[in-house]
Amino acid sequence: MLKEICFPCFDNIVFCHNNISEGSLVVAGEKDQRKVQVLGTDLSCYNYRSYDFGNMFAQLQFDLGNTEYPHFTRDRSHTPSSDTRRNVISRYVRRLDIPVAQHKLAEEKLMEESEKFMLASHFLWGCWGIVQAEVSELKFGYLEYALAQFQAYFEHKILNNL
């Protein structure tokens, strides 16, 4: 069950965006002076830090900008590789206020926990799609989206022996 896979979670609870994606980040400035602005904070709240990473990694395979029904596409090849995920997490950990000697352990912990929370992300957005299909007036393939999220959930679970 998902609960047994994700919990207990030994990660920190921090203020999270809970929906980081390409569309919610604006990067501006020159290479050495880049600033990131975060948009769409309506889902923000306290959560496990590793959920934010897991959700971001899991949802990169979904593009919600398609103009044709069902108004999303899924491309598994956009899921970041383990090396890419480790690179993102490593860059994040280097900015934490912890001793350098603890960086490797913090990276490993975040990698492991975010991998599990990728499952939770797919499950959550699958359930969201089912609810939205019933209550939303927008012309979007919510049930198709839910099915795609649940397919991603089972694929990730099987591929990663979770």
C-alpha positions in Angstrom: 0.0 0.0 0.0 1.0 3.6 -0.6 1.0 4.5 3.1 3.5 1.7 3.9 5.7 2.8 1.0 5.8 6.5 2.0 5.7 6.3 5.7 7.4 6.6 8.1 9.0 9.5 6.3 12.2 10.8 7.9 12.4 14.0 5.9 11.8 17.5 7.2 8.5 19.2 7.0 8.9 22.6 5.4 6.8 25.2 3.5 6.3 23.6 0.1 4.9 24.8 -3.2 3.2 21.3 -3.8 2.9 21.9 -7.5 6.3 22.9 -8.9 6.4 22.6 -12.7 7.9 24.4 -15.7 4.9 26.8 -15.7 5.4 27.8 -12.1 9.0 28.9 -12.3 10.3 32.1 -14.0 14.0 32.4 -14.3 15.5 35.8 -15.0 18.9 37.4 -15.2 22.3 36.6 -16.5 24.0 33.2 -15.8 25.8 34.2 -12.5 23.0 36.5 -11.3 19.9 34.4 -12.0 16.8 34.8 -9.9 13.9 32.4 -9.7 10.4 33.6 -9.1 7.7 31.1 -8.1 4.2 31.4 -9.4 0.9 29.7 -8.5 1.3 29.3 -4.8 -2.4 28.4 -4.2 -1.5 24.8 -3.2 1.4 25.8 -0.9 1.4 24.6 2.7 3.6 22.7 5.1 4.6 19.3 3.7 7.5 16.9 3.5 10.3 18.5 1.5 10.8 15.3 -0.4 7.1 15.4 -1.6 7.8 18.7 -3.4 10.8 17.1 -5.2 8.9 13.9 -5.9 5.9 15.7 -7.3 8.1 17.9 -9.5 10.0 14.9 -10.9 6.8 12.9 -11.4 4.8 15.6 -13.1 7.5 16.7 -15.7 6.2 13.9 -18.0 2.8 15.7 -18.2 2.3 18.8 -20.4 -1.0 20.6 -19.6 -0.6 23.0 -22.4 -2.1 21.0 -25.3 -4.7 22.9 -27.2 -6.5 19.8 -28.4 -8.7 17.6 -26.2 -7.9 16.1 -23.7 -5.7 19.2 -23.3 -2.7 17.3 -21.9 0.0 15.0 -23.2 2.2 12.5 -21.4 5.8 11.8 -22.5 7.6 9.4 -20.2 10.9 10.5 -21.7 10.5 13.8 -19.9 10.7 12.1 -16.5 14.2 13.1 -15.2 16.7 10.3 -15.0 18.1 9.3 -11.6 21.3 11.2 -12.4 19.3 14.4 -13.2 17.2 14.0 -10.1 20.4 13.6 -8.0 22.0 16.7 -9.6 18.9 18.8 -8.7 18.9 17.5 -5.2 22.6 17.9 -4.8 22.4 21.6 -5.9 19.6 22.1 -3.4 21.5 20.4 -0.5 24.6 22.5 -1.2 22.5 25.6 -0.3 21.2 24.2 3.0 22.6 25.5 6.2 24.2 22.1 7.2 27.8 21.0 7.5 29.4 19.9 4.3 30.1 16.5 5.9 26.4 15.9 6.0 25.6 16.7 2.4 26.0 13.2 1.0 23.7 11.7 3.6 21.1 14.5 3.1 21.2 13.9 -0.7 20.7 10.1 -0.3 17.8 10.7 2.1 16.1 13.2 -0.2 16.6 10.9 -3.2 15.1 7.9 -1.4 12.1 9.8 0.0 11.4 11.7 -3.2 11.4 8.5 -5.2 8.6 7.2 -2.9 6.7 10.5 -3.1 6.7 10.3 -6.9 4.1 7.5 -6.3 2.1 9.7 -4.0 2.1 12.5 -6.5 0.7 10.3 -9.3 -2.0 8.9 -6.9 -3.0 12.4 -5.7 -3.3 13.9 -9.2 -5.2 10.8 -10.4 -7.7 11.3 -7.6 -7.9 15.0 -8.3 -8.7 14.2 -12.0 -11.6 12.0 -10.9 -13.0 14.7 -8.7 -12.5 17.4 -11.3 -14.3 15.3 -13.9 -17.4 15.5 -11.7 -17.2 19.2 -10.5 -15.3 21.2 -13.1 -17.0 23.0 -15.9 -13.7 23.3 -17.9 -13.4 21.4 -21.1 -10.4 19.2 -20.1 -10.0 15.4 -20.2 -10.0 14.9 -16.4 -10.8 11.2 -16.5 -8.2 10.6 -19.2 -5.7 12.6 -17.0 -6.7 10.5 -14.0 -6.1 7.3 -15.9 -2.7 8.5 -17.2 -1.7 9.4 -13.6 -2.7 6.0 -12.3 -0.8 4.3 -15.2 2.2 6.4 -14.3 1.7 5.3 -10.6 1.8 1.6 -11.4 4.6 1.9 -13.9 6.8 3.8 -11.4 5.9 1.3 -8.6 6.9 -1.7 -10.8 10.0 -0.2 -12.3 11.4 0.9 -9.0 10.3 -2.2 -6.9 8.3 -0.1 -4.5 
